[in-house]
């Protein structure tokens, strides 16, 4: 199993079973996890359906490992769209970890590709993000529409700033 996914999996299992934060050994962590900082998303699926997804656009912790641990706990217990994961669900979960590369501003949707780039839309203090290469998101227009809804922007004519980013997906 990928070390990023294993870190998230071990974190979720420890937290759900014992309500304790997982503390990995040094051997479990890559150099990037120990010395790197980045935004990261932890996505949890159960039988193919989304069960939780929480992340950070930019780093908020001292290390990438700490970022993944915090977001794994949040994705499993604090995603407002779902109840907290229960112990009996643990054997049926699949987990992905997306490590975000730095976002760059773009001028238009023409600079997006739903398979390659995630998108951030911004209007004032409102901001929404959608990861790249998601099942069912096949057009740039739909990708931007979902990100706008997540930001609370419901007027299609309201101008927004667009940013794109790539991820390294760990499955």
HELIX and SHEET records of a PDB file:
HELIX    1   1 UNK A    3  UNK A   18  1                                  16    
HELIX    2   2 UNK A   26  UNK A   28  5                                   3    
HELIX    3   3 UNK A   31  UNK A   35  1                                   5    
HELIX    4   4 UNK A   64  UNK A   77  1                                  14    
HELIX    5   5 UNK A   87  UNK A   92  5                                   6    
HELIX    6   6 UNK A  109  UNK A  111  5                                   3    
HELIX    7   7 UNK A  140  UNK A  151  1                                  12    
SHEET    1   A 4 UNK A  49  UNK A  55  0                                        
SHEET    2   A 4 UNK A  40  UNK A  46 -1                                        
SHEET    3   A 4 UNK A  93  UNK A 100 -1                                        
SHEET    4   A 4 UNK A 167  UNK A 170 -1                                        
SHEET    1   B 4 UNK A 104  UNK A 106  0                                        
SHEET    2   B 4 UNK A 161  UNK A 165 -1                                        
SHEET    3   B 4 UNK A 118  UNK A 123 -1                                        
SHEET    4   B 4 UNK A 126  UNK A 130 -1                                        
END                                                                             
